[in-house]
Amino acid sequence: MAKGFERDARIQFSREDCEMDTLAVRAGQWRTDEGEHGDPIFTTSSFVFSSAREAAARFSGEEPGNIYSRFTNPTVRAFEQRIAAMEGGERAVATASGMAAILSLGLALLKCGDHVVCSRSVFGSTVSLFDKYFSRAGIQTSFVDPTDLSAWKAAIRPETRLLFLETPSNPLAELTDIAAVAEIAHAHNALLVVDNCFLTPALQRPLALGADVVMHSATKYLDGQGRCVGGVLVGRDKEMEEVFGFIRTGGSCMSPFNAWVFMKGLETLPLRMRAHSESALILAQWLQQQPGIRKVYYSGLPDHPQHALACRQQKGFGGVLAFEVDGDRDAAWRFIDATEVVSITGNLGDVKTTITHPDTTTHGRMTAADKAQAGIRDNLIRLSVGLESVKDLQDDLRRGLAAL
């Protein structure tokens, strides 16, 4: 993409001083000469040039403009501009999935011999990507307790280039002090990358706290209705230009249709995140009082060990909670199987409440030792609270409790 192309003259809304709710609806809006009010979808693989000279100028970067939808598509660009405005970043780069975002970032910014420090409490596939596949390229990773700042400091090596964390963590809602870890990273000339999937910019803005890059599985709350798979990275133009170069060559790009769906999701994101958070807090407090529930993990609970940090760096507590039931895996499975309203699926961030058993699904490929270290026990259940009636959800969870 030519420098400045992201600031196309036909963008109808470019103010950056508006509140989040306005940015979610208006930022990056782009209209064609047809004057449409809704965001258009450019479902085209390539773009036509007026002359051979123009084609050459576009490909060389001398002139801005669309070339090929693998790396220049107006719909994808509009989504990138909107999420960048919401996260407060200079630029965003959209990818085919959340994991593709992490892969693209690593291959764009890291090389053989580099070192990464990663929270041990991240999505299971993130652990596999760093530990198994990046290691084959000579990129080593150390995993640390996300809550222990001394562990982050101790893991730093001269060749450390990247620190990676998600906060709150999946699924135990462990928090990392973003500002403090950013200071550690920058003191050693490393970048801090924050997975912001669980809270989104509606509830947490890591860049404002010192992070260098924010990543999302757009599949989750950015979409909000479980329709499409996608990912996105947001940060400074310097790093994002490197990632864009990898996307252009490697092809891990987002489709125009998915980008359009994600833009529709962003329009209601602040409203949804407030509603998800409100219902999740009610359910977390209710679950704490139920016989058969051993422990509830949710940063909105006053007895959460990092509740004060959550209040300081978040605008809300999110829609995902986890809880342990009395018993073992069989008890957890009986609980899940007895529910009738919630959906048994590994996805989260949906308007429909979802329930899953992390030990055998989302974190099932981790080793037993890694699960133990991350606190993933066989009686643990994760609940992504949707927008249904809280009363109906309580009634459904009672079915699960009755099966214990």
C-alpha positions as CSV (number, residue, x, y, z in Angstrom):
1,M,0.0,0.0,0.0
2,A,1.4,3.4,-1.0
3,K,2.1,5.7,1.9
4,G,-1.0,7.8,2.6
5,F,-3.3,5.6,0.6
6,E,-5.2,4.8,3.8
7,R,-6.3,8.5,3.9
8,D,-8.3,8.4,0.7
9,A,-10.0,11.7,-0.1
10,R,-13.4,10.1,-0.3
11,I,-13.5,9.0,3.3
12,Q,-16.5,10.7,4.7
13,F,-15.5,10.6,8.3
14,S,-12.0,11.2,9.6
15,R,-12.4,12.9,13.0
16,E,-10.3,11.3,15.7
17,D,-11.6,13.3,18.6
18,C,-14.9,11.5,19.0
19,E,-16.0,9.1,21.6
20,M,-15.8,5.3,21.2
21,D,-19.5,4.9,20.4
22,T,-19.2,7.3,17.5
23,L,-15.9,5.9,16.2
24,A,-17.5,2.4,16.2
25,V,-20.2,3.6,13.8
26,R,-18.5,6.2,11.7
27,A,-14.7,5.8,11.6
28,G,-13.2,4.8,8.2
29,Q,-16.5,5.3,6.4
30,W,-15.9,5.3,2.7
31,R,-18.5,6.2,0.0
32,T,-18.3,5.6,-3.7
33,D,-19.8,8.0,-6.3
34,E,-23.1,6.3,-5.8
35,G,-23.5,8.0,-2.5
36,E,-24.5,4.9,-0.5
37,H,-25.1,5.3,3.2
38,G,-24.2,1.8,4.1
39,D,-20.7,0.4,3.8
40,P,-20.1,-1.2,0.3
41,I,-18.5,-4.6,-0.2
42,F,-15.9,-4.8,-3.0
43,T,-16.1,-8.4,-3.9
44,T,-13.4,-8.3,-6.6
45,S,-10.1,-10.1,-6.9
46,S,-8.4,-7.4,-8.9
47,F,-8.8,-3.8,-10.1
48,V,-8.6,-2.2,-13.5
49,F,-6.1,0.4,-14.5
50,S,-6.7,3.2,-17.0
51,S,-3.4,2.6,-18.7
52,A,-0.2,0.5,-18.5
53,R,1.6,3.6,-17.0
54,E,-1.0,3.7,-14.2
55,A,-0.6,0.0,-13.6
56,A,3.2,0.3,-13.3
57,A,2.9,3.3,-11.0
58,R,0.5,1.5,-8.7
59,F,2.7,-1.6,-8.5
60,S,5.8,0.4,-7.8
61,G,4.1,2.4,-5.1
62,E,4.6,5.7,-6.9
63,E,0.9,6.3,-7.0
64,P,-1.7,5.2,-4.4
65,G,-4.6,3.0,-5.4
66,N,-6.0,-0.5,-5.5
67,I,-4.1,-3.3,-7.1
68,Y,-5.1,-6.7,-6.0
69,S,-7.5,-7.7,-3.1
70,R,-4.8,-9.8,-1.4
71,F,-3.3,-6.5,-0.1
72,T,-5.5,-3.6,-1.3
73,N,-9.2,-3.8,-1.0
74,P,-11.5,-0.8,0.0
75,T,-13.7,-2.9,2.3
76,V,-10.8,-4.4,4.2
77,R,-9.2,-1.0,4.4
78,A,-12.3,0.6,5.8
79,F,-12.4,-2.1,8.6
80,E,-8.8,-1.6,9.3
81,Q,-9.3,2.2,9.6
82,R,-12.2,1.8,11.9
83,I,-10.6,-0.6,14.4
84,A,-7.4,1.5,14.3
85,A,-9.4,4.5,15.3
86,M,-11.1,2.6,18.1
87,E,-7.8,1.2,19.5
88,G,-6.0,4.5,19.1
89,G,-3.4,3.2,16.7
90,E,-1.8,4.6,13.6
91,R,-2.6,1.7,11.4
92,A,-4.2,-1.7,11.4
93,V,-3.6,-4.8,9.2
94,A,-6.3,-7.3,8.8
95,T,-5.7,-11.1,8.5
96,A,-7.5,-14.3,7.7
97,S,-7.8,-15.3,11.4
98,G,-6.5,-14.4,14.9
99,M,-3.8,-17.0,14.7
100,A,-2.8,-15.7,11.2
101,A,-2.4,-12.3,12.9
102,I,0.1,-13.7,15.4
103,L,1.9,-15.7,12.7
104,S,2.1,-12.7,10.4
105,L,3.4,-10.5,13.2
106,G,6.1,-13.0,14.2
107,L,7.3,-13.7,10.7
108,A,7.3,-10.0,9.9
109,L,9.2,-8.8,13.0
110,L,11.2,-11.8,14.2
111,K,14.1,-13.8,12.8
112,C,16.2,-16.8,13.6
113,G,18.0,-16.3,17.0
114,D,15.4,-13.9,18.4
115,H,13.6,-14.6,21.7
116,V,10.0,-14.1,22.9
117,V,8.7,-13.8,26.4
118,C,5.0,-15.0,26.5
119,S,2.5,-15.3,29.3
120,R,1.8,-18.9,30.1
121,S,-1.9,-18.1,30.3
122,V,-2.8,-17.6,26.7
123,F,-5.0,-19.4,24.1
124,G,-3.8,-23.0,23.6
125,S,-3.1,-22.5,19.9
126,T,-0.9,-19.4,20.7
127,V,1.2,-21.6,23.0
128,S,1.6,-24.2,20.1
129,L,2.5,-21.5,17.6
130,F,5.3,-20.1,19.7
131,D,6.5,-23.3,21.3
132,K,6.3,-25.7,18.3
133,Y,6.3,-23.8,15.1
134,F,8.3,-20.6,15.7
135,S,11.0,-22.7,17.4
136,R,11.5,-24.5,14.1
137,A,12.5,-21.1,12.6
138,G,15.0,-20.6,15.4
139,I,12.7,-18.3,17.5
140,Q,12.7,-19.3,21.1
141,T,10.0,-18.6,23.7
142,S,10.0,-18.5,27.5
143,F,6.6,-18.7,29.2
144,V,6.0,-16.8,32.5
145,D,3.4,-16.2,35.1
146,P,1.4,-13.3,33.7
147,T,0.8,-11.8,37.1
148,D,4.5,-11.8,38.3
149,L,6.4,-8.8,37.1
150,S,9.7,-10.2,38.5
151,A,9.2,-13.3,36.2
152,W,8.8,-11.1,33.2
153,K,12.0,-9.3,34.1
154,A,13.9,-12.5,34.8
155,A,13.0,-14.0,31.5
156,I,14.5,-11.2,29.4
157,R,17.6,-12.1,27.4
158,P,19.8,-9.9,25.2
159,E,18.1,-11.4,22.1
160,T,14.5,-10.8,23.4
161,R,12.6,-8.9,20.8
162,L,8.9,-9.4,21.8
163,L,6.8,-9.8,24.9
164,F,3.3,-11.3,24.4
165,L,0.3,-11.5,26.7
166,E,-3.5,-11.6,26.8
167,T,-5.3,-9.9,29.6
168,P,-7.7,-11.0,31.0
169,S,-6.4,-14.5,30.2
170,N,-8.3,-17.4,28.6
171,P,-10.0,-18.9,30.6
172,L,-9.0,-18.0,34.1
173,A,-9.2,-14.2,33.9
174,E,-5.7,-13.6,35.1
175,L,-4.6,-10.0,34.6
176,T,-1.3,-8.5,33.6
177,D,-0.3,-5.0,34.4
178,I,0.0,-3.7,30.8
179,A,1.8,-0.5,31.7
180,A,4.3,-2.2,34.0
181,V,5.2,-4.9,31.4
182,A,5.4,-2.2,28.7
183,E,8.1,-0.5,30.8
184,I,10.0,-3.8,31.1
185,A,9.8,-4.4,27.3
186,H,10.9,-0.9,26.4
187,A,13.8,-0.9,28.9
188,H,15.2,-3.8,26.8
189,N,14.3,-2.5,23.4
190,A,11.6,-5.0,22.9
191,L,8.0,-4.7,21.8
192,L,4.9,-5.5,23.8
193,V,2.0,-7.2,22.1
194,V,-1.4,-7.5,23.8
195,D,-4.1,-9.9,22.8
196,N,-7.2,-7.7,23.5
197,C,-9.9,-10.2,22.4
198,F,-11.7,-10.6,25.7
199,L,-12.3,-6.9,26.3
200,T,-11.9,-5.1,22.9
201,P,-11.2,-1.4,22.7
202,A,-14.7,-0.8,24.1
203,L,-13.4,-1.8,27.6
204,Q,-9.6,-1.7,27.3
205,R,-7.1,0.2,25.2
206,P,-3.6,-1.4,25.6
207,L,-1.9,1.1,23.3
208,A,-2.8,4.0,25.6
209,L,-1.2,1.9,28.5
210,G,2.1,1.6,26.6
211,A,1.7,-1.5,24.5
212,D,3.2,-1.4,21.0
213,V,0.8,-3.7,19.1
214,V,-2.7,-5.0,19.8
215,M,-4.1,-8.1,18.2
216,H,-7.6,-9.5,17.9
217,S,-9.3,-12.6,16.8
218,A,-12.0,-10.6,15.1
219,T,-14.0,-13.9,15.1
220,K,-14.9,-13.1,18.7
221,Y,-16.5,-9.9,19.9
222,L,-15.6,-7.7,16.9
223,D,-18.0,-9.8,14.9
224,G,-20.2,-10.6,17.9
225,Q,-22.5,-13.1,16.2
226,G,-20.2,-16.0,15.3
227,R,-20.4,-15.4,11.5
228,C,-16.9,-15.1,10.2
229,V,-13.3,-15.9,11.0
230,G,-10.7,-13.1,10.9
231,G,-7.9,-11.3,12.8
232,V,-6.3,-7.9,13.0
233,L,-3.2,-6.1,14.3
234,V,-3.1,-2.5,15.4
235,G,0.0,-0.4,16.1
236,R,2.4,2.1,14.7
237,D,2.8,2.5,11.0
238,K,6.5,1.3,11.3
239,E,5.7,-2.1,12.5
240,M,2.4,-2.4,10.6
241,E,4.2,-1.7,7.3
242,E,6.4,-4.7,8.0
243,V,3.4,-6.9,8.7
244,F,1.6,-5.5,5.6
245,G,4.7,-6.5,3.6
246,F,4.3,-10.1,4.9
247,I,0.6,-10.2,4.1
248,R,1.2,-8.9,0.6
249,T,3.7,-11.7,0.0
250,G,2.4,-14.5,2.3
251,G,-1.3,-14.0,1.5
252,S,-2.8,-14.4,5.0
253,C,-5.3,-11.7,4.2
254,M,-8.9,-11.0,5.2
255,S,-11.7,-11.4,2.6
256,P,-13.8,-8.4,1.7
257,F,-17.0,-10.0,2.8
258,N,-15.6,-10.9,6.2
259,A,-14.3,-7.3,6.6
260,W,-17.8,-6.0,5.9
261,V,-19.3,-8.3,8.5
262,F,-16.8,-7.2,11.1
263,M,-17.6,-3.5,10.3
264,K,-21.2,-4.3,11.0
265,G,-20.1,-5.9,14.3
266,L,-18.0,-2.9,15.3
267,E,-21.1,-0.6,15.0
268,T,-22.7,-2.3,18.0
269,L,-19.5,-3.3,19.9
270,P,-19.6,-0.7,22.7
271,L,-23.3,-1.5,23.4
272,R,-22.7,-5.2,23.3
273,M,-19.7,-5.2,25.6
274,R,-21.5,-3.2,28.2
275,A,-24.4,-5.7,28.1
276,H,-22.1,-8.7,28.1
277,S,-20.2,-7.4,31.1
278,E,-23.4,-6.6,33.1
279,S,-24.8,-10.1,32.6
280,A,-21.5,-11.8,33.3
281,L,-21.1,-10.1,36.6
282,I,-24.6,-11.1,37.7
283,L,-23.9,-14.7,36.8
284,A,-20.5,-14.8,38.4
285,Q,-21.9,-13.5,41.7
286,W,-24.8,-16.0,41.4
287,L,-22.5,-18.9,40.7
288,Q,-20.4,-18.1,43.7
289,Q,-23.5,-18.8,45.9
290,Q,-24.4,-22.1,44.3
291,P,-23.7,-25.5,45.9
292,G,-21.5,-27.6,43.6
293,I,-19.4,-24.7,42.4
294,R,-15.9,-24.8,43.8
295,K,-14.5,-21.5,42.5
296,V,-15.4,-18.8,40.0
297,Y,-12.9,-16.9,37.9
298,Y,-14.0,-13.4,36.9
299,S,-12.1,-10.1,37.4
300,G,-15.3,-8.2,38.2
301,L,-15.6,-10.1,41.5
302,P,-14.3,-8.1,44.5
303,D,-12.4,-11.2,45.8
304,H,-10.5,-11.7,42.5
305,P,-6.9,-11.2,43.4
306,Q,-6.4,-8.5,40.8
307,H,-9.7,-6.8,41.0
308,A,-8.1,-3.4,41.8
309,L,-5.9,-3.7,38.7
310,A,-9.0,-4.6,36.6
311,C,-10.7,-1.4,37.9
312,R,-7.6,0.6,37.0
313,Q,-6.8,-0.5,33.5
314,Q,-10.3,-1.7,32.2
315,K,-13.6,0.1,31.7
316,G,-15.5,-3.1,32.3
317,F,-14.9,-6.8,33.1
318,G,-16.0,-8.5,29.9
319,G,-18.4,-11.3,29.2
320,V,-16.2,-14.4,29.8
321,L,-16.0,-16.2,33.1
322,A,-14.9,-19.7,34.2
323,F,-15.8,-21.9,37.2
324,E,-14.8,-25.2,38.7
325,V,-17.4,-27.7,39.7
326,D,-17.1,-30.3,42.5
327,G,-15.7,-33.4,41.0
328,D,-13.6,-34.2,37.9
329,R,-13.9,-34.2,34.1
330,D,-17.0,-36.4,34.2
331,A,-18.8,-34.0,36.5
332,A,-17.9,-31.1,34.2
333,W,-19.1,-33.0,31.2
334,R,-22.4,-33.8,33.0
335,F,-22.9,-30.2,33.8
336,I,-22.3,-29.1,30.2
337,D,-24.5,-31.9,28.7
338,A,-27.4,-31.0,31.0
339,T,-27.7,-27.5,29.7
340,E,-30.4,-26.8,27.0
341,V,-30.2,-23.1,26.2
342,V,-26.5,-22.4,26.0
343,S,-24.4,-23.6,23.0
344,I,-21.7,-26.2,23.5
345,T,-19.0,-24.7,21.3
346,G,-15.4,-23.6,21.5
347,N,-16.0,-20.1,20.2
348,L,-16.7,-17.1,22.5
349,G,-17.8,-13.5,22.1
350,D,-21.1,-14.3,20.6
351,V,-24.6,-12.9,21.4
352,K,-25.4,-16.5,22.1
353,T,-24.0,-17.8,25.4
354,T,-21.5,-20.6,24.8
355,I,-20.1,-23.2,27.2
356,T,-17.0,-25.4,26.8
357,H,-14.6,-27.7,28.7
358,P,-11.2,-26.1,28.1
359,D,-9.2,-29.1,29.2
360,T,-10.4,-31.2,26.3
361,T,-11.2,-28.5,23.7
362,T,-9.5,-25.1,23.5
363,H,-6.5,-26.1,25.5
364,G,-6.7,-29.8,24.7
365,R,-3.4,-29.9,22.7
366,M,-1.3,-28.6,25.6
367,T,0.8,-31.0,27.5
368,A,-0.4,-32.1,30.9
369,A,2.5,-30.2,32.5
370,D,1.6,-27.0,30.6
371,K,-2.1,-27.3,31.6
372,A,-1.1,-27.8,35.2
373,Q,1.1,-24.8,35.2
374,A,-1.6,-22.7,33.5
375,G,-4.3,-23.9,36.0
376,I,-6.4,-25.7,33.4
377,R,-8.0,-28.4,35.5
378,D,-10.4,-31.1,34.3
379,N,-13.3,-29.7,36.4
380,L,-13.0,-26.3,34.8
381,I,-15.8,-24.9,32.6
382,R,-15.7,-21.7,30.6
383,L,-18.8,-19.6,30.0
384,S,-19.0,-16.8,27.4
385,V,-22.1,-14.9,28.5
386,G,-24.3,-13.7,25.6
387,L,-27.2,-11.4,25.4
388,E,-30.0,-13.7,26.5
389,S,-32.2,-13.2,29.6
390,V,-30.1,-13.6,32.7
391,K,-33.0,-15.4,34.3
392,D,-33.1,-18.0,31.4
393,L,-29.3,-18.5,31.7
394,Q,-29.6,-19.0,35.5
395,D,-32.4,-21.6,34.9
396,D,-30.2,-23.4,32.3
397,L,-27.2,-23.4,34.6
398,R,-29.4,-24.9,37.3
399,R,-29.9,-27.9,35.0
400,G,-26.2,-28.3,34.9
401,L,-25.9,-28.0,38.7
402,A,-28.6,-30.7,39.1
403,A,-26.5,-33.1,37.1
404,L,-23.5,-32.9,39.4
